[in-house]
Amino acid sequence: MSTTERPRILIVGGGYVGLYAARRILKKMRYAEATVTVVDPRSYMTYQPFLPEAAAGSISPRHVVVPLRRVVRGAEVLTGRVTTIDQDRKVATIAPLVGEAYELPFDYLVISMGAVSRTFPIPGLAEQGIGMKGIEEAIGLRNHVLEQLDKADSTTDEEVRRKALTFVFVGGGFAGAETIGEVEDMARDAAKYYTNVSREDMRFVLVDAADKILPEVGPKLGQYGKEHLESRGIEIYLETSMDSCVDGHVVLKNGLEVDSNTIVWTAGVKPNPALARFGLPLGPRGHVDCNEKLQVNGMDYVWAAGDNAQVPDLAAMKAGVPAERAWCPPNAQHALRQAKILGDNVVSGMRGFPQKEYSHANKGAVAGLGLHKGVAMIVMGKFKIKLKGRLAWYMHRGYHGMAMPTFNRKIRVFADWTLGMFLKREVVSLGAMETPREEFYEAAKPAPAPAAAKAPEKAKAS
Ligand SMILES: Cc1cc2nc3c(=O)[nH]c(=O)nc-3n(C[C@H](O)[C@H](O)[C@H](O)COP(=O)(O)OP(=O)(O)OC[C@H]3O[C@@H](n4cnc5c(N)ncnc54)[C@H](O)[C@@H]3O)c2cc1C
């Protein structure tokens, strides 16, 4: 890292908020006014709303991520994890990818570490579950699902086949409903290439503790989304939870028991637990406590936004929601807009200028449920336009295609979609990608010593 005399703006996390805030600060800052440092354990930002489509193979996984070093030119990008922060000394401790942890001093701090999967101590979950927060998980899920079809095709053992062809998803919000919609579509489509696996052999189960799915699009469209998924043969169990899944034996609260090799956990998120070591005021659910200017309460040199921050929702308050319940929900719509205001406020803060308030009224939500299927709710002033089916799916693609950061990535995503209109889906499982050295290792390892030759029997004395 550079050691300059300039003040350092340290951005912890290079996701949605980190990337957009860094770009905004670099744009608004005078030449050499400060050193902008972005720290993230990954060298790329992930556009999470596209993870379900990456899992289904509609978008190449590489096009869903944005390389930080390329898009925040002028900033210092450090690949590592911020583990603790000493607010008295204004020093962060960074654990790099390799080597010893080191300390990094800063003058201004941006906290944008997002959220992690919210889990519960359910027996078997840690060993069997897979989340849907990162591109690695989306690639892993796709390979795993296709591998289950290969497995089922290769055996006549009914029990093994049934377990391989049963897919359980826990959590029916954006992430869960979109992922099951996309993966089911992909898997049933892939079945046509198998001799011993048919579409009907597969079983998809969606479980949610709430009484509805897709709360983001409102009750009517959520109900439509549920009926639509059910019409495709997906079993949906609401107001129920998973009690255990030891060795893939899933037991639900409602008494249902199924065996499955695939348990996808998308039951919500919680703020990054590392925040507890940063010496910051936290809200009741672990978010960094911010004011409406995105400044951390009581700390005029620290800002936070996105999934790890509790930010008062001024627009909701204006619409009559009581202040104690009016917090910005954790979604990309807020993260993106907050990042821009946050960037402006950091530059103003550095110059001693006043801070801007953040206020954004919900513009609606779009969700894709597989190829040509979706739901959308667009808010226009007092009116809510509700769309479903193919039109909603186009809205979903149009909105997210345009929201994807950088022109380069937009072009790549639209190119993937265009190719997908003319070419058939890719249905190859590259499960071996996870252990790429295995075959070479087998070839290169020293050959076992030949079995000792049998000593010739002594000629019997005649
Ligand atoms: C599958 C899925 C689908 C979604 N679909 C939608 C949708 O359709 N519409 C919508 O509005 N929202 C959607 N969301 C939510 C949206 O993606 C998030 O709200 C948004 O990404 C939040 O941005 P963020 O910057 O707060 O966090 P993130 O984008 O998650 O970024 C956090 C960053 O912090 C880094 N980090 C973590 N720990 C450390 C550490 N110790 N030190 C340094 N860096 C660290 C992480 O590596 C990551 O890069 C979806 C989310 C998921 C998972």
The ligand as an SDF file (V2000), in Angstrom:
LIG
                    3D

 53 58  0  0  0  0  0  0  0  0999 V2000
  -29.2200  -13.7820   -4.8460 C   0  0  0  0  0  0  0  0  0  0  0  0
  -29.5170  -12.3280   -4.5730 C   0  0  0  0  0  0  0  0  0  0  0  0
  -30.4270  -11.6370   -5.3830 C   0  0  0  0  0  0  0  0  0  0  0  0
  -30.6980  -10.2960   -5.1400 C   0  0  0  0  0  0  0  0  0  0  0  0
  -31.6020   -9.6550   -5.9640 N   0  0  0  0  0  0  0  0  0  0  0  0
  -31.8660   -8.3530   -5.7540 C   0  0  0  0  0  0  0  0  0  0  0  0
  -32.7720   -7.6670   -6.6100 C   0  0  0  0  0  0  0  0  0  0  0  0
  -33.3330   -8.2490   -7.5400 O   0  0  0  0  0  0  0  0  0  0  0  0
  -33.0020   -6.3460   -6.3610 N   0  0  0  0  0  0  0  0  0  0  0  0
  -32.3830   -5.6740   -5.3320 C   0  0  0  0  0  0  0  0  0  0  0  0
  -32.6190   -4.4690   -5.1550 O   0  0  0  0  0  0  0  0  0  0  0  0
  -31.5290   -6.2900   -4.5060 N   0  0  0  0  0  0  0  0  0  0  0  0
  -31.2460   -7.6140   -4.6910 C   0  0  0  0  0  0  0  0  0  0  0  0
  -30.3630   -8.2540   -3.8620 N   0  0  0  0  0  0  0  0  0  0  0  0
  -29.7390   -7.5020   -2.7390 C   0  0  0  0  0  0  0  0  0  0  0  0
  -28.5350   -6.6650   -3.1750 C   0  0  0  0  0  0  0  0  0  0  0  0
  -27.6580   -7.4100   -3.9880 O   0  0  0  0  0  0  0  0  0  0  0  0
  -27.8120   -6.1340   -1.9400 C   0  0  0  0  0  0  0  0  0  0  0  0
  -28.7420   -5.3500   -1.2250 O   0  0  0  0  0  0  0  0  0  0  0  0
  -26.5890   -5.2820   -2.2800 C   0  0  0  0  0  0  0  0  0  0  0  0
  -25.6010   -6.0680   -2.8810 O   0  0  0  0  0  0  0  0  0  0  0  0
  -25.9970   -4.6240   -1.0080 C   0  0  0  0  0  0  0  0  0  0  0  0
  -24.8200   -3.9430   -1.3220 O   0  0  0  0  0  0  0  0  0  0  0  0
  -23.6620   -3.7680   -0.2120 P   0  0  0  0  0  0  0  0  0  0  0  0
  -22.6050   -2.9380   -0.8400 O   0  0  0  0  0  0  0  0  0  0  0  0
  -24.2550   -3.3220    1.0630 O   0  0  0  0  0  0  0  0  0  0  0  0
  -23.1150   -5.2360    0.0400 O   0  0  0  0  0  0  0  0  0  0  0  0
  -22.3420   -6.2050   -0.9640 P   0  0  0  0  0  0  0  0  0  0  0  0
  -22.6530   -5.8650   -2.3750 O   0  0  0  0  0  0  0  0  0  0  0  0
  -22.6450   -7.5850   -0.4880 O   0  0  0  0  0  0  0  0  0  0  0  0
  -20.7920   -5.8700   -0.7000 O   0  0  0  0  0  0  0  0  0  0  0  0
  -20.1300   -6.1460    0.5070 C   0  0  0  0  0  0  0  0  0  0  0  0
  -18.6490   -6.3200    0.2170 C   0  0  0  0  0  0  0  0  0  0  0  0
  -17.9320   -6.3260    1.4580 O   0  0  0  0  0  0  0  0  0  0  0  0
  -16.8970   -7.2810    1.3580 C   0  0  0  0  0  0  0  0  0  0  0  0
  -16.4750   -7.6790    2.7050 N   0  0  0  0  0  0  0  0  0  0  0  0
  -17.0760   -8.5380    3.5520 C   0  0  0  0  0  0  0  0  0  0  0  0
  -16.3640   -8.6490    4.6900 N   0  0  0  0  0  0  0  0  0  0  0  0
  -15.2920   -7.8360    4.5740 C   0  0  0  0  0  0  0  0  0  0  0  0
  -14.1790   -7.5170    5.4160 C   0  0  0  0  0  0  0  0  0  0  0  0
  -14.0500   -8.0570    6.6360 N   0  0  0  0  0  0  0  0  0  0  0  0
  -13.2530   -6.6470    4.9670 N   0  0  0  0  0  0  0  0  0  0  0  0
  -13.3720   -6.0900    3.7370 C   0  0  0  0  0  0  0  0  0  0  0  0
  -14.4050   -6.3390    2.8980 N   0  0  0  0  0  0  0  0  0  0  0  0
  -15.3580   -7.2060    3.3140 C   0  0  0  0  0  0  0  0  0  0  0  0
  -17.5320   -8.4200    0.5560 C   0  0  0  0  0  0  0  0  0  0  0  0
  -16.5450   -9.2520   -0.0280 O   0  0  0  0  0  0  0  0  0  0  0  0
  -18.3370   -7.6380   -0.4820 C   0  0  0  0  0  0  0  0  0  0  0  0
  -17.5890   -7.4090   -1.6470 O   0  0  0  0  0  0  0  0  0  0  0  0
  -30.0620   -9.6080   -4.0740 C   0  0  0  0  0  0  0  0  0  0  0  0
  -29.1560  -10.2890   -3.2680 C   0  0  0  0  0  0  0  0  0  0  0  0
  -28.8770  -11.6340   -3.5010 C   0  0  0  0  0  0  0  0  0  0  0  0
  -27.8910  -12.3540   -2.6200 C   0  0  0  0  0  0  0  0  0  0  0  0
  1  2  1  0
  2  3  1  0
  2 52  2  0
  3  4  2  0
  4  5  1  0
  4 50  1  0
  5  6  2  0
  6  7  1  0
  6 13  1  0
  7  8  2  0
  7  9  1  0
  9 10  1  0
 10 11  2  0
 10 12  1  0
 12 13  2  0
 13 14  1  0
 14 15  1  0
 14 50  1  0
 15 16  1  0
 16 17  1  0
 16 18  1  0
 18 19  1  0
 18 20  1  0
 20 21  1  0
 20 22  1  0
 22 23  1  0
 23 24  1  0
 24 25  2  0
 24 26  1  0
 24 27  1  0
 27 28  1  0
 28 29  2  0
 28 30  1  0
 28 31  1  0
 31 32  1  0
 32 33  1  0
 33 34  1  0
 33 48  1  0
 34 35  1  0
 35 36  1  0
 35 46  1  0
 36 37  1  0
 36 45  1  0
 37 38  2  0
 38 39  1  0
 39 40  1  0
 39 45  2  0
 40 41  1  0
 40 42  2  0
 42 43  1  0
 43 44  2  0
 44 45  1  0
 46 47  1  0
 46 48  1  0
 48 49  1  0
 50 51  2  0
 51 52  1  0
 52 53  1  0
M  END
$$$$
